[in-house]
Amino acid sequence: MRRTWIRRFDIPICRCAQCGQRVQGRHPLQTSDAIGAAAVQVGPEALTLAVLMNKAQGLPHADAAAILKQGFHLQMSRSGICRAIQRVARKAEATWHALREAARRSQLAHMDETGWKVEAQLRWLWAVVTEQITYCEILPGRGFAQAASILGAEYAGWLIHDGLQIYYKFLKAAHQSCVAHLIRRCRDMAEVATPTAARFPLAVQKLLEQGLCLRDRYLEQKITLHGLWTATGRLEAKLDRLLARTYQDPANRRLAKHLRHERPYLFTFLYCPGLVDATNNLAERVMRILVMIRKNWGGNRTENGARAQAILTSVLCTARQQDKDVFQLLVDLLRSPQPKLLDILPPELLAPNDIGGGESNATNVRGVKTQRKSTGHDERIPFPPSVEMLLPLMQQSATPPIFSSG
């Protein structure tokens, strides 16, 4: 193929003499196909550092630009850093969609939400955290419709949360209400209540802490599984006696009403020791990072910024969970000429076509949605063997099953 050089606006362009198609080389370390004046670019390491300063450390764009200038003599504007973050988010969007599909296929998920400002309007930042991945999304509401759009209305795994009413609309899920939230609530109530009114929250706090001690004793192999379940039944009987009473203090009445609703979901972790967590701390730790960022710069000014926030938070938190080098992951992503799936997706949680960078059953590598094939049968995640032993006994009981939302 014979080539000839043409000059347009003093920019050399290499074109094929036969077909006129532009021919342009690309170095593996190059991050952009721009030529001419636009070919002078900030390197991928500097751009990745700017992304991490803003999304992982919570620094505003201006502070990130100041650090790059003072520490590395790189002149970047706030808008330049913002556009770089958007570019990284667009390339990571395929991985973001795959993380959502992996969360929907997980057997156990922690879920939480917190307020977030977008264009000075209140939005909600949702997070689903499993043992290996984190998926975040910023949505306009705090209802079941938003939660179901993330996890799927038919989610049938173990769901651990803070007791918000909308989570119990996942009818096929087995629930665990966060014990730490209730212990903290009881402790705060006892601090401001009279000695007489403080007896009820202190008694509930003591029961919940005894449940945590029972779990630890079983995991340390100090009691058998039968002994654990026997002691759990005694704790539930004590709680039932507390909830059968009538309380005069308004705060105690509200707590009792809440506990009556949460009663079937408080001690799930004792019936499934080692499988289900007693608290929602896994999701709370992700929220602490986001709350710190929210205090530094308040939220996002545009919808595109909110989407980039959700994408990069998901990728960064997942990489941190798996002890992956997030700096090198983002550098390689910037150098890739085409969008690709990052190496942070657990193979056992992916559809067969996802492994090796193929198309997902919900999103392909370009982020285009495709239709999921129907299998024609219930794909409910099976209960563990220890729980399967309990199901016949619970079905014979007149009380509602502890592992069902019914």
C-alpha positions in Angstrom: 0.0 0.0 0.0 1.5 3.3 -1.1 1.1 6.3 1.2 1.1 10.0 0.5 1.2 12.8 3.1 -1.3 15.7 3.0 -1.2 18.8 5.1 -4.4 20.4 6.4 -4.2 23.3 8.8 -0.5 22.4 9.2 -1.5 18.9 10.6 0.2 16.0 8.9 -2.3 13.3 7.9 -1.3 10.0 6.4 -3.7 8.7 3.7 -3.7 5.7 1.4 -3.1 6.8 -2.2 -5.5 4.1 -3.6 -8.6 4.4 -1.4 -8.0 7.7 0.4 -8.6 6.2 3.8 -6.7 7.7 6.7 -3.9 5.6 8.1 -2.7 6.4 11.6 -0.5 4.4 13.9 -1.2 3.9 17.6 1.3 3.1 20.3 0.1 0.7 23.0 0.7 3.3 25.7 -1.3 5.9 23.9 -4.6 7.0 25.4 -6.1 9.0 22.5 -6.2 9.0 18.7 -6.1 12.8 18.6 -3.4 14.4 16.4 -1.9 17.8 15.8 -2.2 20.3 18.8 -4.6 17.9 20.6 -1.9 15.2 20.6 -0.2 16.9 23.5 -2.0 15.0 26.3 -1.7 14.4 30.0 -0.6 10.8 30.6 -2.9 8.0 31.9 -1.1 7.8 35.2 -1.8 11.5 35.9 -5.4 11.1 34.9 -5.8 8.1 37.0 -4.3 9.9 40.0 -6.8 12.7 39.4 -9.7 10.2 39.4 -8.5 8.6 42.6 -8.1 11.9 44.4 -11.6 13.0 43.5 -13.6 9.7 43.8 -11.6 7.7 46.4 -10.2 10.5 48.6 -13.0 13.0 48.1 -11.0 16.0 47.0 -12.7 18.6 44.9 -11.5 19.1 41.3 -9.7 22.3 42.1 -7.7 20.6 44.9 -6.8 17.7 42.6 -5.6 20.2 40.0 -3.5 22.0 42.6 -1.8 18.8 43.7 -0.9 17.8 40.1 0.5 21.3 39.6 2.5 21.5 42.8 3.7 17.9 43.0 4.2 17.0 39.4 4.3 20.3 37.5 1.2 19.3 35.4 -1.0 22.2 34.4 -4.7 21.0 34.5 -7.9 22.9 34.9 -10.9 21.9 37.0 -12.9 21.3 33.8 -10.1 19.2 32.3 -10.1 16.9 35.3 -13.9 16.7 35.1 -13.8 15.7 31.5 -11.1 13.1 32.2 -13.3 11.6 34.9 -16.2 11.4 32.5 -14.0 9.7 29.9 -12.8 7.1 32.4 -16.5 6.5 33.5 -17.6 5.9 29.9 -14.9 3.3 29.4 -15.9 1.6 32.7 -19.6 1.6 32.1 -19.6 -2.0 30.7 -18.0 -3.2 33.9 -20.6 -1.3 35.9 -23.5 -3.1 34.1 -21.8 -6.4 34.6 -21.4 -5.7 38.4 -25.2 -5.2 38.6 -25.8 -8.5 37.0 -23.3 -10.2 39.3 -25.1 -8.6 42.3 -28.4 -10.0 41.1 -27.0 -13.5 40.9 -25.3 -13.4 44.3 -26.6 -15.6 47.1 -26.1 -12.9 49.8 -26.3 -9.2 49.5 -26.1 -6.2 51.9 -28.2 -3.2 50.8 -28.3 0.4 52.0 -29.0 3.9 50.8 -28.1 7.5 51.7 -29.1 11.0 50.5 -27.2 12.6 47.6 -27.6 15.9 45.9 -27.7 16.1 42.1 -28.2 19.6 40.6 -29.0 20.8 44.1 -32.0 18.3 44.2 -32.3 15.4 46.6 -31.5 12.0 45.2 -30.6 8.7 46.8 -27.4 6.8 46.4 -28.0 3.1 46.6 -25.4 0.5 47.3 -25.5 -3.3 47.0 -22.5 -5.0 48.6 -21.6 -8.7 48.5 -18.5 -10.5 49.7 -16.7 -9.7 46.4 -18.4 -6.8 44.6 -20.0 -3.4 45.2 -22.6 -1.8 43.0 -23.8 1.8 43.4 -26.4 3.8 41.6 -27.9 7.3 42.1 -31.7 7.3 41.7 -34.5 9.9 42.2 -36.4 7.9 44.9 -36.2 5.8 48.0 -38.9 3.2 47.2 -39.2 -0.4 46.2 -39.2 0.5 42.5 -35.7 1.9 42.8 -34.4 -1.1 44.9 -36.0 -3.6 42.5 -34.4 -1.8 39.5 -31.0 -2.6 41.0 -31.4 -6.0 42.6 -34.4 -7.3 40.7 -37.9 -7.8 42.1 -37.5 -11.6 42.0 -34.2 -11.6 44.0 -34.3 -14.8 46.1 -31.1 -14.8 48.1 -30.2 -13.6 51.6 -30.8 -9.8 52.0 -29.3 -8.0 54.9 -30.5 -4.4 55.6 -31.3 -1.8 58.2 -35.0 -2.7 58.5 -36.4 -0.2 56.1 -40.0 -1.3 55.2 -39.4 -1.4 51.4 -36.9 -4.2 51.6 -39.5 -6.6 52.8 -41.2 -6.3 49.5 -38.6 -8.6 48.1 -40.9 -11.5 48.8 -38.6 -14.3 47.7 -35.7 -13.1 49.7 -34.7 -14.3 53.2 -34.1 -11.3 55.4 -31.8 -10.3 58.3 -32.5 -7.0 60.0 -29.3 -5.3 61.2 -28.8 -6.0 64.9 -26.2 -3.1 65.2 -28.8 -0.5 64.3 -31.2 -1.8 67.0 -28.5 -2.0 69.6 -27.5 1.6 68.8 -31.1 2.8 68.9 -31.7 1.1 72.3 -28.5 2.6 73.7 -29.4 6.1 72.6 -33.0 5.8 74.0 -31.7 4.7 77.4 -29.3 7.7 77.6 -32.2 10.2 77.4 -35.0 8.2 79.1 -36.0 8.1 82.7 -34.8 5.1 84.8 -38.2 3.5 84.5 -38.6 4.0 80.8 -35.0 2.9 80.1 -35.7 -0.6 81.3 -37.3 -1.8 78.1 -34.6 -0.6 75.6 -31.9 -1.9 77.9 -33.6 -5.3 78.1 -33.8 -5.4 74.3 -30.2 -4.4 74.0 -29.2 -7.1 76.4 -31.1 -9.8 74.4 -29.5 -8.7 71.1 -26.0 -8.7 72.6 -26.6 -12.2 74.0 -27.5 -13.3 70.5 -24.1 -12.0 69.2 -22.3 -13.8 72.0 -24.1 -17.0 71.1 -23.0 -16.7 67.5 -19.4 -16.1 68.6 -19.5 -19.1 71.0 -20.7 -21.4 68.2 -18.1 -20.1 65.7 -15.4 -20.8 68.4 -16.9 -24.4 68.6 -17.8 -24.0 72.3 -21.4 -25.1 71.7 -23.1 -27.4 69.2 -25.6 -26.4 66.5 -28.4 -28.0 68.6 -27.3 -26.0 71.6 -27.2 -22.8 69.6 -30.7 -23.3 68.3 -32.0 -24.2 71.8 -30.5 -21.0 73.2 -31.9 -19.0 70.3 -35.4 -20.3 71.1 -35.0 -19.1 74.7 -34.0 -15.6 73.5 -37.0 -15.4 71.2 -39.3 -16.4 74.0 -37.8 -13.7 76.2 -38.3 -11.1 73.4 -41.9 -12.2 72.9 -42.6 -11.7 76.6 -41.2 -8.2 76.4 -43.2 -7.4 73.3 -46.5 -8.7 74.9 -46.4 -5.9 77.4 -48.0 -2.4 77.1 -45.7 0.6 77.4 -46.7 4.1 78.5 -43.6 5.9 77.1 -44.1 7.0 73.5 -40.5 6.1 72.5 -40.9 2.6 74.0 -44.2 2.1 72.1 -42.6 3.0 68.8 -39.7 0.7 69.5 -42.1 -2.1 70.5 -44.1 -1.6 67.3 -40.9 -1.8 65.2 -39.7 -4.9 67.0 -43.0 -6.7 66.5 -42.6 -6.2 62.8 -38.9 -7.2 62.8 -39.4 -10.2 65.1 -39.1 -12.9 62.4 -36.0 -11.4 61.0 -33.9 -10.6 64.1 -32.2 -13.9 64.7 -31.8 -15.3 61.2 -28.0 -15.2 61.7 -28.3 -17.7 64.6 -30.2 -20.2 62.5 -27.6 -19.8 59.8 -24.3 -19.3 61.7 -21.4 -18.4 59.6 -23.5 -17.8 56.5 -25.6 -14.7 57.3 -24.1 -11.6 59.0 -25.9 -10.1 62.0 -25.2 -6.6 60.9 -25.2 -4.5 57.8 -21.7 -3.2 58.4 -20.4 -4.3 55.0 -22.7 -1.8 53.3 -22.2 0.8 56.0 -18.5 0.9 55.4 -19.1 1.9 51.8 -21.6 4.5 52.9 -19.0 6.1 55.2 -16.7 6.8 52.3 -19.6 8.4 50.3 -20.7 10.5 53.3 -17.1 11.8 53.6 -17.1 12.7 49.9 -20.6 14.3 50.3 -19.3 16.5 53.1 -16.3 17.7 51.0 -18.1 18.8 47.9 -21.8 18.3 48.4 -22.8 16.0 45.5 -22.9 16.3 41.7 -23.9 19.2 39.6 -25.2 17.3 36.6 -26.8 13.9 35.8 -23.7 12.9 33.9 -21.6 13.6 36.9 -23.9 11.5 39.1 -23.6 8.6 36.7 -19.8 8.9 36.6 -19.9 9.0 40.4 -21.9 5.7 40.6 -19.7 4.0 38.0 -16.4 4.8 39.4 -17.5 4.3 43.1 -18.6 0.8 42.1 -15.3 0.0 40.3 -13.1 1.5 43.1 -14.9 -0.2 46.0 -15.0 -3.6 44.2 -11.3 -3.4 43.4 -10.5 -2.6 47.0 -12.6 -5.6 48.2 -10.6 -7.9 46.0 -7.2 -6.3 46.8 -6.7 -5.4 43.2 -4.4 -2.6 42.0 -7.0 -0.1 41.1 -4.4 2.4 39.8 -3.1 -0.1 37.2 -6.7 -1.2 36.4 -7.7 2.4 35.5 -4.4 3.1 33.6 -4.9 0.0 31.4 -8.5 1.0 30.9 -7.5 4.4 29.6 -4.9 2.9 27.3 -7.5 0.5 25.8 -8.8 1.8 22.5 -12.1 0.0 23.0 -14.3 -0.4 26.2 -13.6 -3.7 28.0 -14.6 -5.6 31.1 -12.2 -5.0 34.0 -10.7 -8.0 35.8 -12.9 -7.5 39.0 -15.9 -9.7 38.1 -16.0 -13.0 40.0 -16.3 -15.8 37.4 -18.7 -17.8 39.5 -21.2 -14.8 39.5 -21.0 -14.2 35.8 -23.0 -15.7 32.9 -20.9 -18.0 30.7 -20.7 -15.4 27.9 -19.3 -12.8 30.4 -16.1 -14.7 31.1 -13.3 -13.7 28.9 -14.7 -10.3 28.1 -17.7 -11.5 26.0 -21.2 -10.0 26.1 -23.3 -10.1 29.3 -26.8 -11.5 29.2 -28.0 -8.1 30.1 -25.4 -5.7 28.7 -22.8 -6.2 26.1 -19.3 -4.7 26.2 -20.6 -1.5 24.5 -23.2 -1.0 27.2 -26.1 -1.9 24.9 -29.0 -3.7 26.7 -30.1 -7.1 25.4 -32.9 -9.3 26.4 -32.5 -12.0 29.0 -33.7 -15.4 27.9 -36.4 -16.9 30.0 -35.7 -20.4 31.4 -39.4 -21.2 32.1 -38.8 -22.2 35.7 -38.2 -20.6 39.1 -34.5 -19.8 39.5 -34.7 -19.4 43.2 -31.4 -19.7 45.0 -31.4 -22.9 47.1 -31.1 -22.7 50.9 -28.0 -24.0 52.5 -28.1 -27.5 54.0 -28.4 -26.3 57.6 -31.5 -24.3 56.6 -33.0 -27.1 54.5 -33.1 -29.2 57.6 -35.3 -26.5 59.3 -37.8 -25.9 56.5 -40.1 -29.0 57.1 -40.3 -28.1 60.8 -41.2 -24.5 60.0 -43.8 -25.5 57.5 -45.6 -27.6 60.2 -45.5 -24.7 62.6 -48.4 -22.3 62.9 -46.0 -19.4 63.2 -44.7 -17.7 60.0 -41.4 -19.2 58.7 -38.4 -17.2 59.8 -36.8 -17.4 56.4 -39.7 -16.1 54.4 -41.3 -12.7 53.9 -44.8 -14.2 54.1 
